[in-house]
Amino acid sequence: MIGINPATAYLLLNRYVSLMPGDWIGQTAANAAMGQYIIALAKLAGVKTLNVVRREEAAEQVRQWGGDRVVLQSDNLHKDIEEALDGKKLSLVLDMWEELPWASWPNRLNLEARLSSTPCISGQFPTMPPAEFIYRGLSLHGFWLINWIRNAPRTEIEEIYQKLGDLVADGSLSATVEHVYPLDQFKEAFKQSLKSNRSGKILFKFGVTDMAGIRRFDPTTRLLCPDYG
């Protein structure tokens, strides 16, 4: 799974703002695999995270991952964010839903803070009053990993993936896996992957005979079921 989510998380944290130890960032959908990577990479850099989730079970999961503050999306979100940050400011906000009221964030953003939106799960375009961009210098960015892969220098791509590979190898970076299915249970795997209350990734495990006549896989090869975390 290292090819997509970990690289996206790394670039979101490093591409738009120079974060320093002690800085704070905010993110939505924090219980997704992407959120787990964001929390892990932020902690390695000494950066604090404010995490927004929809369910209390998800909030507890994010706390176990090391999220510094966790709040539930609700009609009181603005107030809850204010209380959770206790006067601290956010330098970066990562919105995975694109349906969160941006008005919940501005009072807790540093001047010239960056807001990044990916991967458009809700299909709703985020809205922000023009004054926030003009007078406060905030900026909103969209991110798609494929564009980075197409345009970044090969040396940069190799360096980042090597760094992420080292973090996975030493156990510093991982994602929770809920269940691993053999290929002949693909219907159950895809059904489970579409559930909104999953606790982790759904994977396939290929055996050497599963793809007979097409390609032979090592028994340890894993393939991720398509989902958004």
KEKE-3310 file (N, C-alpha, C; in steps of 0.2 Angstrom, whole numbers, plus 5000, padded with zeros to 4 digits):
npx = (5004:5011:5013:5003:4994:5003:5013:5005:5001:5013:5017:5007:5009:5022:5022:5016:5017:5030:5032:5035:5042:5030:5021:5003:4991:4976:4964:4951:4941:4949:4950:4952:4963:4972:4972:4978:4991:4995:4994:5005:5016:5016:5019:5031:5038:5036:5025:5008:4992:4975:4960:4946:4931:4917:4911:4910:4916:4926:4933:4939:4948:4956:4963:4970:4979:4987:4983:4982:4972:4954:4939:4921:4912:4899:4884:4890:4903:4912:4914:4919:4931:4937:4938:4946:4958:4962:4967:4978:4985:4981:4992:4990:4977:4969:4957:4947:4934:4927:4915:4914:4910:4919:4919:4921:4934:4942:4945:4954:4965:4982:4989:4991:4989:4988:4976:4972:4964:4958:4952:4941:4929:4916:4911:4907:4911:4923:4919:4924:4924:4928:4936:4944:4954:4959:4962:4968:4977:4975:4976:4970:4972:4971:4975:4982:4990:4995:4998:5009:5018:5019:5026:5036:5054:5063:5073:5068:5056:5061:5068:5059:5050:5060:5062:5050:5049:5059:5053:5042:5048:5055:5044:5039:5029:5013:4997:4981:4975:4960:4955:4961:4958:4956:4958:4947:4936:4932:4920:4915:4925:4925:4912:4914:4923:4916:4909:4905:4909:4921:4936:4948:4960:4955:4961:4968:4975:4986:4988:4999:4992:4981:4981:4982:4988:4989:4997:5010:5010:5019:5016:5016:5012:5002:4986:4978:4960:4950:4946:4943:4951)
npy = (4994:5006:5014:5024:5030:5033:5041:5051:5057:5061:5071:5080:5085:5091:5099:5111:5120:5125:5115:5116:5108:5107:5114:5115:5105:5102:5090:5081:5066:5058:5045:5037:5027:5036:5046:5040:5038:5052:5056:5048:5052:5066:5065:5060:5071:5080:5087:5093:5086:5090:5082:5078:5068:5057:5048:5042:5030:5030:5041:5036:5027:5035:5042:5031:5029:5040:5053:5070:5079:5076:5078:5078:5078:5090:5100:5109:5111:5121:5128:5117:5114:5126:5125:5113:5117:5127:5141:5139:5139:5134:5128:5121:5114:5099:5092:5079:5076:5087:5092:5099:5113:5126:5138:5133:5133:5146:5155:5149:5148:5151:5166:5166:5153:5136:5127:5111:5100:5084:5067:5072:5065:5067:5074:5087:5104:5113:5128:5145:5161:5175:5185:5179:5174:5185:5195:5189:5180:5166:5150:5139:5122:5109:5092:5078:5063:5057:5068:5073:5062:5061:5073:5077:5077:5062:5059:5065:5058:5045:5047:5050:5039:5030:5035:5033:5019:5015:5019:5011:4999:5000:5000:5012:5017:5013:5004:5001:4985:4977:4964:4950:4943:4928:4926:4919:4923:4935:4942:4944:4951:4963:4968:4970:4980:4991:4995:5008:5008:5002:4995:4995:4992:4982:4968:4958:4942:4934:4917:4906:4899:4906:4915:4907:4904:4917:4926:4922:4924:4928:4920:4929:4941:4956:4964:4978:4981:4992:5007:5022:5022)
npz = (5000:5000:4989:4987:4998:5009:5002:4998:5010:5015:5006:5007:5020:5018:5006:5005:5016:5028:5041:5058:5073:5086:5079:5074:5065:5056:5052:5043:5042:5050:5054:5044:5033:5028:5037:5048:5043:5042:5055:5061:5053:5056:5070:5070:5066:5076:5075:5080:5080:5076:5075:5066:5066:5063:5071:5088:5090:5080:5085:5096:5091:5083:5094:5099:5090:5092:5090:5094:5098:5097:5089:5087:5072:5071:5075:5084:5080:5077:5090:5097:5091:5094:5108:5109:5104:5112:5111:5102:5086:5069:5056:5045:5036:5032:5022:5019:5016:5010:5013:5025:5034:5030:5038:5051:5053:5051:5061:5069:5062:5057:5050:5032:5032:5025:5016:5011:5000:4997:4994:4987:4992:4995:4984:4984:4982:4991:5000:5003:5011:5000:5007:5016:5009:5003:5013:5023:5018:5016:5008:4996:4991:4979:4978:4969:4968:4956:4948:4954:4952:4939:4936:4945:4948:4945:4954:4966:4968:4970:4982:4991:4991:4996:5008:5014:5013:5022:5034:5035:5036:5048:5057:5060:5052:5047:5043:5049:5047:5043:5038:5029:5014:5005:4987:4981:4989:4984:4983:4996:5001:4994:4997:5011:5010:5007:5017:5029:5042:5044:5053:5048:5034:5019:5012:4999:4998:4988:4981:4973:4964:4961:4950:4939:4923:4919:4928:4939:4957:4971:4987:4997:4992:4992:4988:4988:4991:4982:4989:4999:5011)
capx = (5000:5015:5013:4998:4992:5009:5016:5000:5001:5020:5017:5002:5013:5028:5022:5012:5020:5036:5030:5040:5040:5026:5015:4997:4988:4969:4962:4945:4941:4955:4950:4954:4970:4976:4973:4983:4998:4996:4996:5011:5021:5016:5022:5039:5041:5035:5019:5002:4986:4968:4957:4939:4928:4910:4908:4914:4921:4931:4937:4943:4953:4961:4966:4974:4984:4991:4980:4983:4965:4949:4932:4916:4908:4892:4882:4894:4910:4916:4915:4923:4938:4940:4940:4951:4965:4964:4971:4983:4983:4983:4996:4988:4971:4968:4950:4946:4927:4925:4909:4915:4909:4925:4918:4923:4941:4946:4947:4960:4971:4987:4989:4994:4989:4987:4971:4972:4958:4959:4952:4934:4925:4909:4909:4905:4917:4923:4918:4927:4923:4934:4940:4949:4960:4962:4964:4971:4982:4974:4976:4967:4975:4969:4981:4981:4996:4997:5001:5016:5022:5020:5030:5042:5060:5064:5077:5063:5051:5065:5070:5053:5048:5065:5061:5044:5050:5063:5049:5038:5053:5057:5038:5036:5023:5009:4990:4977:4971:4954:4954:4964:4954:4959:4955:4940:4931:4932:4913:4914:4930:4922:4906:4916:4927:4912:4906:4908:4912:4927:4941:4955:4960:4953:4966:4968:4981:4986:4992:5003:4988:4975:4981:4985:4987:4989:5003:5011:5011:5022:5011:5015:5009:4995:4983:4972:4954:4949:4942:4946:4954)
capy = (5000:5011:5018:5029:5034:5036:5046:5057:5060:5064:5077:5085:5088:5094:5102:5118:5124:5122:5114:5115:5105:5111:5117:5111:5104:5099:5085:5078:5059:5056:5038:5033:5025:5042:5050:5036:5040:5059:5056:5045:5056:5072:5064:5059:5078:5084:5091:5091:5085:5091:5077:5078:5062:5057:5044:5041:5024:5032:5045:5032:5024:5040:5043:5025:5030:5045:5060:5074:5081:5073:5081:5075:5083:5091:5107:5113:5109:5127:5128:5111:5116:5132:5122:5108:5120:5131:5146:5137:5141:5129:5130:5117:5110:5094:5091:5073:5076:5092:5095:5102:5120:5130:5143:5130:5134:5152:5159:5145:5147:5156:5170:5163:5145:5132:5122:5106:5096:5078:5066:5073:5059:5069:5077:5094:5109:5117:5135:5150:5168:5178:5189:5175:5173:5192:5199:5184:5176:5159:5148:5132:5118:5102:5087:5072:5060:5056:5074:5073:5057:5063:5079:5077:5074:5055:5058:5066:5052:5039:5049:5050:5032:5026:5037:5030:5012:5014:5020:5005:4993:5000:5000:5019:5019:5007:5006:4995:4980:4973:4957:4948:4938:4924:4928:4916:4926:4942:4945:4946:4956:4970:4970:4972:4986:4996:4997:5014:5008:4997:4997:4995:4991:4975:4966:4951:4938:4929:4911:4905:4896:4910:4918:4903:4906:4925:4928:4919:4928:4925:4919:4935:4947:4958:4969:4982:4982:4999:5011:5028:5022)
capz = (5000:5001:4983:4986:5004:5013:4998:4998:5017:5016:5002:5010:5026:5016:5000:5005:5022:5031:5048:5063:5079:5090:5075:5074:5059:5057:5047:5043:5041:5053:5056:5038:5033:5026:5043:5052:5040:5043:5062:5062:5050:5060:5077:5069:5064:5081:5074:5084:5076:5078:5071:5066:5064:5063:5076:5094:5090:5076:5089:5101:5086:5082:5100:5100:5085:5094:5088:5100:5099:5093:5090:5083:5068:5074:5074:5088:5078:5078:5097:5099:5088:5098:5115:5108:5102:5118:5109:5097:5079:5064:5050:5039:5037:5027:5022:5015:5015:5006:5015:5031:5034:5031:5043:5057:5054:5050:5067:5072:5057:5056:5044:5027:5032:5019:5016:5006:4999:4994:4987:4985:4994:4995:4978:4986:4982:4997:5000:5008:5009:4997:5011:5019:5004:5001:5018:5028:5014:5016:5001:4996:4986:4978:4977:4966:4968:4950:4945:4956:4949:4932:4935:4949:4946:4947:4960:4971:4969:4973:4988:4996:4992:5000:5015:5017:5014:5028:5040:5035:5038:5055:5061:5062:5048:5046:5042:5052:5042:5047:5036:5023:5011:4999:4981:4980:4993:4982:4984:5003:5002:4991:5001:5017:5009:5005:5024:5032:5049:5045:5057:5044:5026:5017:5008:4996:4998:4982:4981:4967:4959:4960:4944:4934:4916:4918:4931:4946:4962:4977:4992:5002:4989:4994:4984:4991:4988:4980:4993:5001:5017)
cpx = (5004:5015:5008:4997:4998:5012:5012:5001:5008:5020:5013:5005:5019:5028:5020:5015:5025:5034:5036:5038:5036:5020:5009:4994:4981:4968:4955:4946:4947:4956:4952:4961:4975:4977:4978:4990:4999:4998:5003:5017:5022:5020:5029:5042:5039:5029:5013:4996:4979:4964:4949:4936:4921:4907:4913:4919:4927:4936:4942:4949:4958:4966:4972:4980:4989:4989:4980:4976:4960:4943:4928:4913:4901:4890:4887:4902:4915:4918:4920:4930:4941:4943:4946:4958:4967:4969:4976:4980:4985:4987:4994:4982:4970:4961:4949:4939:4925:4918:4909:4914:4916:4925:4920:4930:4944:4949:4953:4965:4976:4986:4993:4994:4987:4981:4971:4966:4959:4955:4945:4929:4917:4906:4907:4911:4917:4922:4921:4926:4929:4939:4945:4955:4963:4965:4969:4977:4981:4974:4973:4970:4971:4975:4978:4988:4999:5000:5008:5020:5024:5026:5036:5048:5061:5068:5073:5059:5055:5067:5065:5051:5053:5064:5055:5045:5054:5058:5044:5042:5054:5050:5036:5030:5019:5001:4986:4974:4966:4954:4958:4960:4958:4955:4948:4935:4931:4925:4913:4919:4928:4916:4909:4920:4923:4908:4909:4911:4917:4932:4948:4954:4958:4958:4965:4975:4981:4990:4995:4998:4982:4975:4984:4983:4988:4996:5004:5013:5015:5017:5010:5013:5003:4993:4978:4966:4953:4944:4946:4949:4949)
cpy = (5006:5016:5024:5033:5037:5041:5052:5060:5064:5071:5082:5088:5092:5099:5109:5122:5121:5121:5113:5111:5109:5114:5112:5111:5101:5095:5082:5070:5056:5049:5034:5032:5031:5046:5046:5038:5047:5060:5054:5050:5063:5071:5063:5066:5082:5089:5088:5091:5086:5087:5077:5071:5062:5053:5043:5035:5026:5037:5041:5029:5029:5042:5037:5026:5036:5052:5064:5077:5078:5076:5078:5080:5084:5099:5112:5113:5115:5128:5123:5112:5121:5129:5117:5111:5125:5137:5145:5138:5135:5132:5127:5114:5105:5091:5085:5073:5081:5094:5098:5109:5123:5135:5140:5132:5141:5155:5155:5144:5153:5160:5166:5155:5142:5127:5117:5101:5090:5072:5067:5068:5061:5072:5084:5098:5113:5125:5139:5157:5171:5182:5185:5174:5180:5195:5195:5180:5169:5157:5140:5128:5111:5098:5081:5069:5059:5062:5074:5068:5058:5069:5080:5074:5067:5055:5060:5061:5046:5041:5048:5043:5028:5028:5033:5022:5011:5015:5014:4999:4994:5000:5007:5021:5013:5009:4999:4991:4976:4966:4956:4942:4934:4926:4925:4919:4934:4946:4948:4951:4963:4972:4973:4979:4992:4999:5003:5014:5003:5000:4997:4993:4983:4974:4959:4948:4933:4923:4910:4902:4901:4914:4914:4904:4913:4927:4924:4924:4925:4925:4925:4941:4949:4963:4972:4982:4990:5002:5018:5028:5019)
cpz = (5000:4995:4983:4993:5008:5009:4998:5005:5018:5012:5005:5016:5024:5010:5001:5011:5025:5039:5052:5069:5084:5086:5076:5067:5061:5051:5048:5041:5044:5054:5049:5038:5032:5033:5048:5050:5042:5051:5064:5059:5054:5067:5076:5068:5070:5081:5077:5079:5079:5073:5071:5063:5065:5069:5082:5094:5086:5080:5093:5097:5085:5088:5101:5095:5087:5092:5094:5102:5094:5094:5085:5078:5070:5073:5079:5086:5079:5085:5099:5097:5093:5105:5114:5107:5108:5116:5104:5090:5074:5058:5044:5041:5031:5027:5017:5013:5010:5007:5021:5030:5035:5036:5050:5058:5054:5056:5071:5067:5057:5050:5039:5028:5026:5021:5010:5006:4995:4997:4984:4986:4993:4988:4978:4985:4988:4996:5005:5006:5006:5002:5015:5015:5003:5007:5023:5025:5015:5009:5002:4990:4985:4976:4974:4965:4961:4946:4947:4953:4942:4931:4939:4946:4949:4953:4967:4973:4972:4980:4993:4997:4996:5007:5018:5018:5020:5034:5041:5038:5045:5060:5062:5058:5046:5045:5045:5046:5046:5045:5030:5020:5005:4993:4979:4984:4991:4983:4991:5004:5000:4995:5008:5016:5008:5012:5026:5039:5050:5050:5054:5037:5025:5012:5005:4997:4992:4983:4974:4961:4957:4953:4938:4927:4914:4921:4937:4951:4968:4982:4996:4999:4991:4989:4987:4987:4987:4986:4995:5008:5022)
residu = (MET:ILE:GLY:ILE:ASN:PRO:ALA:THR:ALA:TYR:LEU:LEU:LEU:ASN:ARG:TYR:VAL:SER:LEU:MET:PRO:GLY:ASP:TRP:ILE:GLY:GLN:THR:ALA:ALA:ASN:ALA:ALA:MET:GLY:GLN:TYR:ILE:ILE:ALA:LEU:ALA:LYS:LEU:ALA:GLY:VAL:LYS:THR:LEU:ASN:VAL:VAL:ARG:ARG:GLU:GLU:ALA:ALA:GLU:GLN:VAL:ARG:GLN:TRP:GLY:GLY:ASP:ARG:VAL:VAL:LEU:GLN:SER:ASP:ASN:LEU:HIS:LYS:ASP:ILE:GLU:GLU:ALA:LEU:ASP:GLY:LYS:LYS:LEU:SER:LEU:VAL:LEU:ASP:MET:TRP:GLU:GLU:LEU:PRO:TRP:ALA:SER:TRP:PRO:ASN:ARG:LEU:ASN:LEU:GLU:ALA:ARG:LEU:SER:SER:THR:PRO:CYS:ILE:SER:GLY:GLN:PHE:PRO:THR:MET:PRO:PRO:ALA:GLU:PHE:ILE:TYR:ARG:GLY:LEU:SER:LEU:HIS:GLY:PHE:TRP:LEU:ILE:ASN:TRP:ILE:ARG:ASN:ALA:PRO:ARG:THR:GLU:ILE:GLU:GLU:ILE:TYR:GLN:LYS:LEU:GLY:ASP:LEU:VAL:ALA:ASP:GLY:SER:LEU:SER:ALA:THR:VAL:GLU:HIS:VAL:TYR:PRO:LEU:ASP:GLN:PHE:LYS:GLU:ALA:PHE:LYS:GLN:SER:LEU:LYS:SER:ASN:ARG:SER:GLY:LYS:ILE:LEU:PHE:LYS:PHE:GLY:VAL:THR:ASP:MET:ALA:GLY:ILE:ARG:ARG:PHE:ASP:PRO:THR:THR:ARG:LEU:LEU:CYS:PRO:ASP:TYR:GLY)
# end
